Every structure is written in structure tokens, then in C-alpha cells.
Amino acid sequence: MASDPSTATVVGTAAPGLALLKTASPSSVTAAGRTITYSYVVVNTGNATLTALSVADTVFSGTGAPPAAVCPVTTLAPGASTTCTGTYETTQADVDAGSVVNTAVASGTPPTGPPVASAASTVTVTIAAAPSLELLKTALPAVVTTAGQAVTYSYTVVNTGNATLTGVGVADTVFSGTGAPPVATCPVTTLAPGATTTCTGTYTVTQADINEGSIVNTATATGTPPTGLPVTSDPPSTATVAVTAAPGLALLKTASPATVAAAGRLITYSYLVVNTGNATLTGVGVADTVFSGTGTPPVVTCPVTTLDPRDSTTCTGTYTVTQADIDAGTIVNTATASGTPPTGPAVASAASTATVAVTAAPGLSLLKTAFPSAVEVAGETVTYSYAVVNTGNATLTALSVTDTAFSGTGAPPVVTCPVTTLAPQASTTCTGTYETTQADVDAGSIVNTARASGSPPTGPAVASAPSTATITTDPAPSLALLKTVSPSSVTAAGRMVTYSYLVVNTGNATLTALSVADTVFSGTGTPPVVTCPVTTLAPQASTTCTGTYVTTQADVDAGAVVNTAVASGTPPEGPRVASAASTATVTIAAAPSLALLKTAFPSAVVAAGQTVTYSYAVGPGRIARCTP
């Protein structure tokens, strides 16, 4: 630029002078690296030509290489001017300073005297401050599945303004995590325009975060420009860590004891519930889905109903075994556990089964008794009682009692039982009757051995040990004898009398080898020979034995024939028994008299000299009168 012409008239004295006008183009910049062209208009305002013209910056606030002013001419006649120029590249420090102030002075040498200098001329290049920041927040990993995982947050901070920022930092403004928030650290805290830094912070995932389903973290970056208030990145940057929901439960069901043998036993079921997923479960419970028990099912109680991942609890329930369970042979119990995650439907475990085995031990006992326990005669009725007790642990059906050995000779007893099903420890009394026979009495005892049997729910039938009832007979063998004679009186020798021996078995045992013997006999003739039509007599049976005798004169003379006899027989056991003696007396009434019977032989003769024999038969009787 050139000024209007100016004319100075120097009169007389030399008066050298210079004027300087310094300008800058552009007069304002916005960033480092911009080139400023300084123009130095130098005017020789004196009256002497000036040589060795130069321009020098006397004050320069720029932090870069100062501009070197170059003048197209270095000699100026009075009134002449020249424009020197110099360039300067702004630095960030200049930007941060807000301006570049440059003051210069022009100088030249007159023909005589010292150099002259212009007044100083200053130009200021302004730099408009525009501090700004941007933030990009990221998280690694972007998806988590379990509590305890570490998430690393990265905060990439960029100085998008034109001013260097100091005290650069990052702050989380929104954080949904429930643990200790991440503390961000930055490797550098001063950022030139366009520079970046990555700050980091770590966070440990909590179970509450998993339950929530995500972790939201919003942050801003701040920095302080050389002048003015601190700046904050806008908009904020958010990183969301997603949670892959995988709720799960496991159940292990056990029973104690694992084996039972009787009804009434208490089984304790334990349900170990484990949260195998990554979400906290609430409302945790256990339900039996299959239960073969016939009693009241176990009521399951859990000490806690909220389980964090990998936590566990043991729920319990009790059950009292029934007889039907024992009879079934096993008790099968299947259960599932369930719980509700923070979101979504309830989850259930796989089924777990506990089977309680039953130790089968069926058993029977039998006690056989007889009433009366002793008999004396045939025809008595004996009642057998069979007390049957189920001594095992299983219900028995089709109960029956069978005589396995029976010495009786009559029709065996028919056993009847009022019930044919017995629960363990239950009992019943079966009965049967028997009528004794004479052979039983003769045998001395009736031995009856029986066994009870029944069918358990599974397996073969079971039988009791044998039980024997023995009925004794009290042998009381005896005989009675009644001896009679017919006729009971005679009047002469030579009469035949018949003796009758009525023999009665008055005991309770059959007698064999029956015989009758005369123990006293006053007859003088041949004693009677006794014969019996039967020689075996059952109790109360009788027989009449007989024998004959012909009286003699001695008997007549004696006036009576006395005959005493005893009957005897052999019982089944023991020595022979004999009756009391029985006597029969044949009386002979005394009637003394003589009778003569005379005879001659031969009764006729034919010649003299023959011998005639006379016979005189004399005997008791009437006297026969002979007539010539």
C-alpha cells in the first residue's frame, strides 16, 4: 500500500527521518501452522537519502522462528518508500497464547551522522480460541456371562479444538454397575489440538449386574484451555456391556436311609439345589413330580429361596414308610427344582430320582395247640388252634395251614382261617377239629405237626417252621368179669354145667390176647376148658367165653362146685391187666338114697354047669322094689 504523496521542504539543516507501518496478513488465524505475511512499509521522511535500509523486529511474541524482513531496496531518497516483507508460521504456543504480537523498527544511514530509526510499528495477529474435546468410550469384552469378570473400559480422548488442553481427564457421569465404578487413568493429561490419548479403567462385574442384564457406562472428557473455562466433550460417550442370560439349576436328590425294612420308618429326603447359571434365582423351590409312596408325600422346605450363581442350598422333606410301600418293594421319588431369574420365565432343573429299596424279609411263625391236651377215650373231639403270626416285613396273602405229619387214624382236621391276609406283626388263629379213634387211644398219643404258608408281594411263598401239638392218652386198661353157671344147681353127679364168662373191657385201651383162667375150682372132675369167641376187645366191648363141666359124685358129696375165674388181656402198652375174680357156685342139694339094679349074665342058660354072673349096680337114687 502506498501513501499519498507528501512533500517536505528541507531548508538548510539535514534532518534525516524514517516512518514505518507494519501490517500482517491475515490479521487473524485459528490454528497453528498458518503462514502470516508481515509487510513493513518504510518511508524516508527526512531530507537526506538513507542507505543500508533495514527492518528489525524488536518485540515478537511468536514462539516459532521469527520472520526475516526482506526489503526490495535498501536505499531510499527522501520521500521514497519501500515495502519489506517477512513470513511467519504460527505455532501451537502462539494459538494457545491467543495472539502473535510483532513490533518492528526501520533504520537507515544518512550521508552524514548516525543511523536514524523509525518509530516502532506494531501489528497483532489475533487467534480466536476454539477449544473442544471428543470422547469415544468402548468396553472389552462387550458381552459378559458371569459375575467376577473384568471389563476394561477404554476412553479415547481427541482434542478437536485449536488450543492445547491441560488437565485432561475422564469422568463417568452415568454408571449402572453396582460394584465399585471404574477409575479411569490417562497416560497423558495434556493434549495438543488433534492429539489423542486413551484412558482406561477396569470394572469387576457383580451378580447384580448380571441380573440386571446389562451395564451402561456414560462418560465425558474434560480439559482446560490456555485461557477461559474448562471444556467438556459433548456429546457424552456411552459403552453398554451386554449380559448373555443363561439361568440354570441342578438338583441332586438323595434319601437316608437308602434301605428300609419295615413300615413306620422315617426317610429323610435331601434335595441339593445348585444355581448352575449366571443369574440370581429367586423363589427357589423343589417339587416331587413322581412319588410311588402310598403315604403322605414329603413336604419339602428350603432354608433359602434365593440363590446366586454357583450357590447351593439343601432342601429337606421327610416321609413315613407304609406297609404298602414295603409290599411294593421300592419307594421311588423324582423331583425337580425351579427358580425365577431376574428376567424371563422360570427355569427348572433336570429331574433327579432317589429310590429307597426295601429289604424283603417275609416270615411266618406258627404255634399249634390242642384242647384238650389229653384224652381218655375214643370219640372225644379235639380242637386244634393254629396261631399264625406274620413275623416278616411284608404283607402275606393266601395264608393257609397244612398238617404235614398226623399220627391220628381218623379223618384229619380240616383247617380254616378267619383271614387269609396278614400285615406284618398281625396274627390270626386258624382252627380244625378231630375226633379221636380207639387206635389213637391205643397209640398213647396223637402227634400233629403243621406248617403255615403265605405269599409275599414278590418272590416265592414263605413257610413257617413246623409246630407240633401232641395229645396224650392216659392208658387205663381194665377188665371186668362176670362168671355164671347154668344150671346153677344140680342134684346128681354126671350133670353137665355150662360156665359163662362175660368179659367186658372197662378201660380205654383195646385189649388183645384175651383169656379167662379158673383160679379156684373145687370140682373134682376135669376142669372146664374156657373158650372165647374173640380175643380182642375194644373199650366197652364184651364177649362171653364158655366152658363145661360134668359133676362128679365127689362134687355131689361136697354139696357144691365153686369156680373162681379171672379174665386178662394185653393193652397196647404196658403189662397185661386182669379183671377182678368172679365166682360161680353150682349148688347140689343133699338127697341121700340108694338104688340097686341087679342083673345076670347070661340072662338064660342051657346047660348045667354054666356060670351066671350077677351084677349089682348100687347108686344114689330111689330104692327100686323088686318083685319076684
C-alpha positions in Angstrom: 0.0 0.0 0.0 1.3 3.5 -0.8 0.5 6.7 0.9 -0.5 9.9 -0.7 2.5 11.9 -1.9 4.0 14.1 0.8 6.3 16.9 0.2 8.8 18.1 2.6 11.0 21.0 2.0 14.1 20.9 3.9 15.6 24.1 4.3 19.1 24.3 5.4 19.8 21.7 8.0 19.9 18.0 7.3 17.0 16.2 9.0 17.1 12.5 8.2 13.9 10.5 9.2 12.1 7.3 8.7 8.5 6.1 9.2 7.4 2.5 9.4 3.9 1.0 9.1 3.8 -2.7 9.9 0.8 -4.9 8.8 0.0 -8.6 8.9 -2.0 -10.7 6.5 -4.1 -12.4 7.6 -4.7 -10.4 10.7 -6.2 -13.4 12.5 -5.7 -17.2 12.4 -7.3 -20.1 14.0 -4.7 -22.8 14.2 -1.0 -23.5 14.3 0.8 -23.8 11.0 -0.8 -20.9 9.4 1.5 -18.6 7.5 1.4 -14.9 8.3 2.9 -12.4 5.9 4.2 -9.3 7.5 4.5 -6.1 5.4 6.8 -3.3 6.5 6.1 -0.1 4.6 9.2 2.1 5.1 9.1 5.8 4.2 12.1 8.1 4.1 10.5 11.1 5.9 13.8 13.0 6.2 15.7 15.2 3.8 18.6 13.0 3.3 19.0 9.9 1.3 19.2 6.9 3.5 21.2 3.8 2.8 21.6 0.4 4.4 17.9 0.4 4.9 16.7 -2.4 7.2 13.8 -3.5 9.3 14.2 -5.4 12.6 11.6 -6.9 14.9 12.2 -5.5 18.3 9.3 -7.3 20.0 8.0 -10.7 18.8 5.7 -12.9 20.9 5.7 -15.7 18.5 7.3 -18.9 19.6 8.4 -20.0 16.2 11.2 -18.8 14.0 10.8 -15.0 13.8 10.0 -13.5 10.4 13.1 -12.3 8.5 12.2 -9.0 6.8 13.5 -8.6 3.3 13.5 -5.2 1.6 13.5 -4.9 -2.1 15.7 -1.8 -1.9 18.0 -0.7 0.8 18.4 3.0 -0.3 15.7 5.5 0.0 15.8 9.0 -1.3 13.9 11.5 0.8 10.2 10.9 0.3 10.8 7.5 -1.2 9.3 4.3 0.3 9.7 0.6 0.1 7.8 -2.4 1.4 9.8 -5.0 3.1 8.2 -8.4 3.8 8.7 -11.4 6.1 6.7 -14.6 6.8 5.9 -16.5 10.0 4.3 -19.9 10.6 2.2 -19.9 13.7 2.9 -22.4 16.4 0.5 -24.1 18.8 2.0 -22.0 21.5 1.0 -19.0 19.6 -2.5 -20.3 19.3 -2.5 -21.1 23.0 -1.3 -17.5 23.6 -4.2 -16.2 21.7 -2.2 -13.7 19.6 1.2 -13.0 18.0 2.4 -9.5 18.7 5.1 -8.2 16.4 6.8 -4.8 16.8 9.4 -3.6 14.3 11.7 -0.6 13.8 13.1 0.5 10.4 16.6 2.1 10.3 18.8 3.7 7.7 22.1 5.5 7.4 22.1 9.2 6.2 25.1 10.6 4.4 26.4 12.1 7.5 25.8 11.4 11.0 24.5 8.4 12.8 21.8 6.0 11.5 18.3 7.0 12.1 15.4 4.8 13.1 11.7 5.0 12.7 9.3 4.9 15.4 8.2 1.4 16.3 5.3 -0.1 14.5 3.3 -3.0 16.0 0.9 -5.4 14.4 -1.0 -8.1 16.3 -2.3 -11.2 14.7 -5.2 -12.5 16.7 -6.0 -16.2 17.2 -9.6 -17.0 18.1 -9.7 -19.7 20.8 -11.9 -22.7 20.0 -11.1 -25.4 22.5 -13.1 -28.7 22.1 -12.9 -32.4 23.0 -14.4 -35.6 21.7 -14.6 -38.9 23.6 -15.2 -42.4 22.4 -15.8 -44.9 25.1 -15.6 -48.7 24.5 -15.7 -51.8 26.6 -13.9 -55.1 26.3 -15.5 -57.6 26.5 -18.7 -56.2 25.1 -20.6 -59.2 26.5 -20.2 -60.9 29.9 -21.8 -64.0 31.3 -20.7 -64.3 34.9 -20.1 -62.2 37.9 -16.4 -61.6 38.6 -15.5 -61.0 35.0 -13.3 -57.9 34.4 -14.4 -55.3 31.9 -11.8 -52.9 30.6 -13.2 -49.6 29.6 -11.2 -47.5 27.0 -11.8 -43.8 26.8 -10.3 -42.4 23.5 -10.0 -38.6 24.0 -9.3 -36.4 21.0 -8.5 -32.6 21.2 -10.7 -31.4 18.4 -10.2 -27.7 19.2 -7.4 -25.4 18.3 -6.0 -25.0 21.8 -3.8 -27.2 23.8 -5.7 -28.6 26.7 -4.2 -29.4 30.0 -5.6 -31.4 32.9 -7.3 -33.7 30.5 -9.3 -36.3 32.4 -12.3 -38.6 32.1 -15.3 -39.0 34.4 -18.2 -41.5 34.3 -21.4 -39.5 34.5 -23.8 -42.4 34.3 -22.9 -45.9 35.6 -25.5 -48.6 36.1 -23.0 -51.1 37.6 -23.5 -52.0 41.2 -19.9 -52.6 42.1 -17.0 -50.1 42.6 -17.1 -47.8 39.5 -14.0 -48.0 37.2 -11.3 -45.4 37.9 -10.0 -44.0 34.6 -6.4 -43.2 34.3 -4.9 -41.3 31.3 -1.3 -41.8 30.2 -1.1 -38.1 29.3 -3.1 -35.2 30.6 -2.0 -32.5 28.1 -3.3 -32.7 24.5 -2.4 -30.5 21.6 -5.0 -29.9 19.0 -5.6 -33.1 17.0 -3.8 -35.2 19.6 -5.4 -38.2 21.2 -4.9 -40.3 24.3 -6.6 -43.4 25.5 -7.5 -43.5 29.1 -8.5 -46.9 30.7 -10.4 -48.2 33.7 -11.5 -51.6 34.8 -14.6 -52.9 36.5 -15.5 -56.2 38.1 -18.9 -57.4 37.1 -21.2 -58.1 40.0 -24.1 -60.6 40.2 -26.5 -57.7 40.4 -25.1 -56.5 37.1 -25.7 -60.0 35.6 -29.2 -60.0 37.0 -29.8 -56.5 35.5 -29.0 -57.8 32.1 -26.6 -55.0 31.1 -24.0 -52.5 32.4 -24.4 -49.0 31.0 -21.5 -46.6 31.4 -21.6 -43.0 30.1 -18.5 -40.7 30.4 -17.3 -37.3 29.4 -13.8 -35.9 28.9 -12.7 -32.5 30.2 -9.7 -30.3 29.6 -8.5 -26.8 30.4 -7.5 -24.5 27.5 -4.8 -21.8 28.0 -7.5 -19.3 28.6 -11.1 -19.5 29.6 -13.1 -22.1 31.3 -12.5 -25.9 31.0 -14.2 -27.6 28.1 -16.1 -30.9 28.2 -16.7 -33.3 25.4 -20.1 -33.2 24.0 -22.0 -35.4 23.5 -21.1 -37.9 26.2 -20.0 -41.3 25.1 -21.7 -44.5 26.3 -20.5 -48.0 26.3 -23.0 -50.8 27.1 -21.8 -54.2 28.2 -24.4 -56.8 27.4 -25.2 -59.8 29.6 -25.9 -63.2 28.0 -28.6 -64.6 30.3 -28.1 -68.3 31.0 -30.1 -69.2 34.1 -29.8 -72.8 35.2 -30.4 -75.2 38.1 -29.2 -78.6 39.0 -30.7 -80.9 41.5 -29.4 -84.0 43.3 -31.9 -85.9 45.4 -30.8 -88.4 48.0 -32.6 -90.4 50.7 -31.5 -91.5 54.1 -31.6 -94.3 54.9 -31.4 -95.8 51.4 -32.9 -99.1 52.5 -35.8 -99.8 54.9 -37.2 -103.0 56.2 -40.4 -102.1 58.0 -43.4 -99.8 57.9 -43.2 -96.8 60.2 -39.6 -96.0 59.3 -38.8 -92.3 58.7 -37.0 -91.4 55.5 -35.3 -88.0 55.2 -35.0 -86.8 51.6 -32.3 -84.2 50.8 -32.5 -82.0 47.8 -29.2 -80.4 46.9 -30.1 -77.4 44.6 -27.3 -75.7 42.8 -27.6 -72.5 40.7 -25.6 -73.5 37.7 -26.5 -70.5 35.6 -25.2 -66.9 35.6 -28.3 -65.2 37.0 -29.6 -65.0 40.6 -32.7 -67.1 41.0 -35.5 -66.2 43.4 -38.4 -68.3 44.6 -36.3 -71.4 44.5 -38.2 -74.5 45.4 -38.4 -78.2 44.9 -41.5 -80.3 43.9 -41.8 -84.0 43.7 -43.1 -84.9 40.3 -43.2 -88.7 40.7 -43.8 -90.4 44.1 -44.6 -94.0 44.4 -45.1 -93.9 48.2 -48.6 -94.5 49.4 -48.4 -92.4 52.5 -48.5 -88.6 52.9 -45.8 -87.2 50.4 -42.9 -85.4 51.9 -43.3 -81.6 52.3 -40.1 -80.0 51.0 -38.7 -77.0 52.8 -35.7 -74.9 51.7 -33.6 -72.9 54.1 -33.0 -70.2 51.5 -35.1 -69.4 48.4 -32.7 -67.0 46.6 -29.5 -68.4 45.0 -26.7 -66.5 43.4 -24.8 -68.4 40.6 -22.8 -71.3 42.0 -24.5 -71.0 45.3 -26.4 -74.0 46.6 -28.9 -75.0 49.3 -30.1 -78.3 50.6 -33.9 -78.6 51.0 -35.3 -81.5 53.0 -38.5 -83.4 53.4 -39.5 -86.5 55.5 -41.7 -89.4 54.7 -43.0 -92.3 56.9 -43.0 -95.6 55.2 -46.2 -97.5 54.9 -46.8 -101.2 54.7 -48.0 -100.8 51.1 -44.5 -99.3 50.4 -42.8 -102.3 51.9 -45.0 -104.6 49.9 -44.2 -102.7 46.7 -40.5 -103.4 47.2 -39.3 -99.8 46.5 -40.2 -96.2 47.0 -39.4 -94.1 44.0 -39.3 -90.3 44.4 -38.5 -88.0 41.5 -38.2 -84.2 41.9 -37.3 -81.1 40.0 -36.1 -77.7 41.3 -37.3 -74.4 39.9 -36.4 -70.7 40.3 -37.2 -67.4 38.7 -34.4 -65.4 37.0 -34.5 -61.5 37.0 -36.0 -61.6 33.5 -37.7 -64.2 31.5 -39.6 -67.3 32.6 -38.8 -69.6 35.5 -36.2 -72.3 34.9 -36.3 -75.9 36.1 -33.6 -78.4 36.8 -33.5 -81.8 35.2 -35.3 -84.4 37.3 -33.5 -86.2 40.0 -34.7 -89.6 41.4 -34.0 -91.2 44.8 -35.1 -94.8 45.2 -35.4 -96.3 48.6 -35.0 -100.1 48.4 -37.0 -102.4 50.7 -35.1 -105.3 52.2 -37.7 -108.1 51.7 -37.8 -110.3 54.8 -41.1 -112.2 54.7 -41.6 -114.6 57.6 -44.2 -116.6 59.4 -44.4 -118.3 62.8 -46.8 -120.9 63.9 -47.9 -122.2 67.3 -50.1 -125.2 67.2 -52.0 -126.2 70.3 -54.7 -128.7 71.1 -57.6 -128.7 73.5 -57.9 -130.9 75.4 -54.3 -131.8 75.6 -55.1 -135.3 76.8 -57.9 -137.7 76.0 -59.0 -140.9 77.6 -61.5 -142.4 75.2 -62.2 -142.6 71.5 -64.9 -140.3 70.2 -63.6 -137.2 72.0 -63.4 -134.0 70.0 -60.1 -132.3 69.9 -59.9 -128.7 68.7 -56.6 -127.7 67.2 -55.7 -124.0 67.3 -53.0 -122.7 64.9 -51.8 -119.2 66.0 -50.1 -117.7 62.9 -48.1 -114.6 63.2 -46.6 -112.6 60.3 -43.1 -112.1 61.7 -41.7 -110.6 58.5 -41.9 -107.1 56.9 -44.2 -107.9 54.0 -47.9 -108.4 53.9 -48.7 -112.1 53.2 -51.7 -113.3 51.2 -53.2 -116.7 50.5 -52.5 -117.7 54.1 -53.0 -121.3 54.8 -52.1 -124.0 57.3 -51.4 -127.6 56.4 -50.8 -130.6 58.6 -47.5 -132.1 57.4 -47.5 -135.0 59.9 -50.5 -136.5 61.6 -50.5 -139.7 63.6 -54.2 -139.8 64.1 -56.0 -142.6 62.4 -59.3 -140.8 61.8 -60.2 -138.1 59.3 -57.5 -135.4 59.6 -58.7 -132.0 60.8 -59.7 -129.5 58.2 -58.0 -126.2 59.0 -59.9 -123.0 58.4 -58.5 -119.5 58.9 -60.8 -116.4 59.6 -58.5 -114.2 57.5 -56.0 -115.1 54.7 -54.1 -111.8 54.5 -51.8 -110.8 57.3 -49.9 -107.5 57.6 -46.5 -107.6 59.4 -46.9 -108.4 63.1 -50.6 -109.2 62.6 -51.8 -112.6 63.7 -54.8 -114.9 63.2 -55.8 -118.2 64.8 -56.9 -120.9 62.5 -58.8 -123.9 63.8 -59.6 -127.5 63.0 -61.3 -130.3 64.9 -60.6 -134.0 65.2 -62.5 -136.9 66.7 -60.3 -139.4 68.4 -60.4 -143.1 67.5 -59.7 -146.1 69.6 -56.5 -146.6 67.6 -55.4 -143.1 68.7 -56.1 -144.0 72.3 -54.3 -147.3 71.9 -51.3 -145.5 70.4 -50.9 -143.4 73.5 -50.7 -140.1 71.7 -51.8 -138.2 68.7 -49.0 -136.2 67.1 -49.9 -133.4 64.7 -47.3 -131.3 63.0 -48.3 -128.3 60.8 -46.8 -125.5 58.8 -48.2 -122.2 57.8 -47.5 -120.6 54.5 -48.3 -117.3 52.7 -47.4 -115.4 49.6 -45.4 -112.1 49.9 -46.0 -109.4 47.3 -42.9 -110.6 45.4 -40.9 -113.8 45.4 -41.9 -117.3 46.4 -44.2 -118.3 49.1 -42.8 -118.5 52.6 -43.5 -121.1 55.2 -43.2 -121.2 59.0 -41.1 -123.6 60.9 -43.2 -126.7 61.8 -45.1 -126.6 65.0 -46.3 -129.8 66.7 -49.1 -130.4 69.2 -49.2 -133.8 70.9 -52.3 -135.1 72.5 -51.6 -137.7 75.1 -53.9 -140.5 76.1 -53.9 -141.8 79.7 -53.9 -145.5 79.2 -56.3 -147.1 81.8 -56.7 -150.6 80.7 -59.1 -152.7 82.8 -61.4 -155.7 82.5 -64.5 -156.9 84.3 -65.6 -160.5 84.5 -68.9 -161.9 85.5 -68.9 -165.7 85.8 -72.2 -167.5 85.8 -73.2 -171.1 85.6 -76.2 -172.9 84.2 -77.8 -174.7 85.8 -76.8 -173.1 89.0 -77.7 -176.2 90.9 -77.7 -179.9 90.2 -78.8 -182.9 92.2 -76.5 -185.7 91.0 -73.2 -186.5 89.6 -72.8 -186.6 85.9 -74.7 -183.4 85.4 -73.2 -181.0 82.8 -73.0 -177.4 83.8 -72.0 -174.6 81.4 -70.0 -171.8 82.7 -70.4 -168.4 81.1 -67.6 -165.8 81.5 -68.9 -162.3 80.5 -65.7 -160.3 79.9 -66.1 -156.5 79.5 -63.2 -154.1 78.5 -63.9 -151.4 81.0 -60.8 -149.4 80.3 -59.8 -147.1 77.5 -57.4 -149.3 75.6 -58.0 -152.1 73.3 -57.0 -155.4 74.9 -55.7 -158.3 72.9 -54.8 -161.9 73.7 -57.9 -162.0 75.9 -58.2 -165.1 78.1 -60.0 -166.4 81.1 -58.5 -168.7 83.6 -60.1 -170.5 86.6 -58.0 -169.6 89.6 -60.1 -171.6 92.1 -62.0 -174.7 91.2 -63.4 -177.1 93.7 -64.7 -179.6 91.2 -63.1 -182.9 91.3 -63.6 -183.7 87.7 -61.9 -182.4 84.6 -61.9 -178.6 85.0 -63.8 -176.7 82.3 -61.8 -175.6 79.3 -62.7 -172.0 78.7 -63.0 -170.8 75.1 -63.7 -167.2 74.0 -65.3 -166.3 70.7 -63.0 -163.2 70.4 -59.7 -162.5 72.0 -59.5 -158.7 71.2 -61.8 -156.3 72.9 -62.1 -152.6 72.3 -63.0 -150.4 75.2 -66.6 -151.1 76.4 -66.8 -154.2 74.2 -67.6 -157.5 75.7 -67.5 -161.2 74.9 -68.8 -164.3 76.6 -66.5 -167.1 77.0 -67.8 -170.6 77.9 -66.7 -173.8 79.4 -68.5 -177.0 80.5 -68.1 -179.3 83.4 -69.6 -182.7 84.4 -70.2 -183.0 88.0 -68.8 -185.9 90.0 -70.1 -187.7 92.9 -67.4 -186.1 95.0 -68.9 -182.8 93.9 -72.3 -184.0 94.9 -71.0 -185.2 98.2 -69.3 -181.9 98.6 -72.6 -180.2 98.1 -71.3 -177.5 95.7 -68.8 -176.8 93.0 -67.1 -173.5 93.4 -65.4 -172.0 90.4 -63.5 -168.7 90.5 -62.0 -167.2 87.4 -60.0 -164.2 86.3 -60.0 -162.6 82.8 -56.8 -161.0 81.4 -55.7 -159.1 78.3 -52.8 -157.2 76.9 -53.1 -153.4 76.4 -51.1 -151.6 73.6 -48.5 -150.7 76.1 -47.6 -151.9 79.5 -48.2 -155.2 81.2 -51.2 -157.4 80.9 -54.2 -156.5 83.0 -56.5 -158.8 84.8 -60.1 -158.5 86.0 -61.2 -158.9 89.5 -62.0 -162.5 90.3 -65.6 -163.7 89.6 -67.0 -166.8 91.3 -69.9 -169.0 90.2 -71.1 -171.8 92.6 -73.1 -174.8 91.5 -75.1 -176.0 94.5 -76.0 -179.6 94.9 -79.0 -180.3 97.2 -78.3 -183.3 99.5 -80.8 -186.2 99.0 -79.2 -189.4 100.3 -80.7 -192.6 98.9 -79.6 -195.9 97.4 -80.8 -197.7 94.3 -79.9 -201.2 93.3 -80.0 -202.7 89.9 -79.2 -206.3 89.8 -78.6 -208.0 86.5 -77.4 -211.5 85.5 -75.3 -212.6 82.6 -76.2 -214.5 80.7 -79.8 -214.0 81.3 -80.5 -217.6 80.1 -78.7 -220.9 80.4 -79.0 -224.1 78.5 -76.9 -226.4 80.5 -75.9 -227.3 83.9 -72.6 -226.1 84.9 -72.9 -222.8 83.2 -71.7 -219.8 85.2 -74.0 -216.9 85.8 -72.6 -213.6 86.8 -74.7 -211.3 88.8 -74.1 -207.6 88.8 -75.4 -205.2 91.5 -75.4 -201.6 90.5 -75.8 -199.5 93.6 -76.1 -195.8 93.3 -77.9 -192.9 94.7 -81.5 -192.7 93.8 -84.7 -194.2 94.7 -84.9 -197.8 96.1 -86.4 -199.9 93.5 -88.6 -202.6 94.7 -88.0 -205.9 93.1 -90.8 -208.3 92.6 -90.3 -212.0 92.3 
